[in-house]
């Protein structure tokens, strides 16, 4: 199994799926919507600007053993304290 880190969460999946996912993300562009406050925009200007650009983010993957996967699966979702 492979763990793929996306933002603040990590996802576990079979190796072939992880490779496909990371390949897709590597070829994807970033879409960003940026808010402009009333004070910073010209009169009648838009509240948002929209941007599409090449991603500079690296996608991290790590291989975990089947025994670690099974143990973590048994542990399930952590409890909130």
C-alpha positions in Angstrom: 0.0 0.0 0.0 1.1 3.6 -0.6 0.2 6.7 1.4 -0.3 9.9 -0.7 -0.2 13.2 1.1 -2.6 15.8 -0.3 -2.7 19.0 1.7 -3.2 18.3 5.4 -4.6 14.8 4.9 -3.0 11.5 3.7 -4.8 8.8 1.8 -3.8 5.1 1.5 -4.4 3.1 -1.6 -2.9 0.4 -3.8 0.4 1.3 -5.5 -1.1 1.4 -9.1 -3.9 3.8 -8.0 -1.4 6.1 -6.2 0.8 6.3 -9.3 -2.2 7.2 -11.5 -3.4 9.8 -8.9 0.0 11.5 -8.6 0.4 11.4 -12.4 -3.0 13.2 -12.8 -2.1 15.8 -10.2 1.3 16.4 -11.7 -0.4 17.3 -15.0 -3.1 19.5 -13.4 -3.0 23.2 -13.2 -3.9 25.2 -10.1 -7.1 27.3 -10.0 -7.2 30.1 -7.5 -9.8 32.6 -6.6 -8.4 35.6 -4.7 -10.6 38.0 -2.7 -10.0 41.7 -3.0 -11.3 43.9 -0.2 -13.5 46.9 -0.9 -10.7 49.2 0.1 -8.2 47.6 -2.4 -10.4 47.5 -5.5 -11.2 50.2 -8.0 -14.7 51.6 -7.9 -17.1 49.1 -9.5 -14.3 46.5 -9.6 -14.8 42.8 -9.0 -14.6 41.3 -5.5 -12.5 38.4 -6.8 -9.7 37.8 -9.3 -9.3 34.3 -10.9 -6.0 32.7 -11.7 -4.9 29.5 -13.4 -1.2 28.6 -13.3 1.2 25.7 -13.3 1.5 23.9 -10.0 4.7 24.1 -8.0 3.6 21.6 -5.4 5.3 18.4 -4.9 3.3 15.3 -4.1 4.7 13.0 -1.5 4.1 9.3 -1.4 5.5 6.6 0.9 5.1 2.8 0.9 3.8 1.2 4.1 3.9 -2.5 4.8 0.8 -4.7 4.7 1.1 -5.4 8.4 1.2 -1.7 9.3 -1.8 -1.1 7.0 -3.8 -3.9 8.7 -2.8 -2.6 12.2 -3.8 1.0 11.3 -7.1 -0.3 9.7 -7.9 -2.1 12.9 -7.3 1.0 15.0 -9.8 2.9 12.8 -10.5 6.6 13.1 -8.8 8.3 16.1 -11.0 9.6 18.9 -11.2 13.3 19.6 -10.1 14.4 23.0 
